[in-house]
Amino acid sequence: GPLSGRRLMDVRLGELPAWLATRDFSPRGLLGGARKAWSSYYHKYINVKRGGPAGISMLLAGYCLLSYGWNYQHIKCHRWRKYH
């Protein structure tokens, strides 16, 4: 099929720059991509018939890792150190 209609996992490494050139990087396009990713995640892990705590726990674990990454420089400066 056409390159613009393929998903990221179906694109070969050599075709990646051309595929990225077909993407919409405007604020509206990025918002639409984020909305589509959230909808896909929600329907795959949270809104299922036999769901468990896996979807919510993955979301919370991701938030914890992201939060730690954002605050790493601040946390690193306040570690206990031996001064000698």
N, C-alpha and C positions, 0 to 999 in steps of 0.2 A: 504494500500500500504506500500511499504518499508519506513522506518523512514527517510532515507536520501532524499527521493523524496517529502516529505511533506513541506508545507510552515509553517512559524512560528506560524501563527494563528490557524493552524490545529493540533499543537503538544500539548499534555496534559502536565500539570505541572510536573508530575512524569517522563515523557519521555524527559524533557528538557535537562538534562545533557548528555544523550545518543545522542540526536539530535545535541547538540553543538559539541560533539566529531566528528560528521560526517562532520562538516563544514570545509572549507578551509580557514585558517587564514594566509596564505602566502600573501605577498604584491600583487601578481597577483590576488589572490582570493578576497582580500579586495577591490581592484580596480574594479574588475568585479562586486562585490556586490554593490558598490557605483554607478557604471554605470547603473546597472539594476534598482536601486532605482530611479535614476534621470530620466531614460527613462519612468518608470512607472508614476512618478509624472508629467512629461511633457505631456504624452499622456492623463492623467486623468484630469488635471486642465488647461493646457495652450493650447495644440493643439486640440481644440474641435470645432465643427461647431458653436455652440451658446455659445461661451465663453464670459466671462466678465473680469473685473479686479480682480476677486477673486484669481486666481492662482498667479498672479504677486504680489498682496498685501500680500498673505500668505508668499511668498518667502521673501519679504522685511521685514515683521514683524518678521519672524524667524531670519533673519540676524540681526535685531536690538536687539532682545533678546540675541542672541549669542554674539554679540559685547559687550553688557552691562555686560553679565556674565564674559567675558574675562577681562574687564576693571574694575570690581567692586572693587577690592582691591585698585586700583589706585584712583578711584573716591571717595571711602570711606575715604581716608586719606586727601582729599582736601575739605571736607565739612566745612561749616561755623560752628564754635562752639563758645559758650559763655565761655570765660575764666574768672572765678571769684572764 
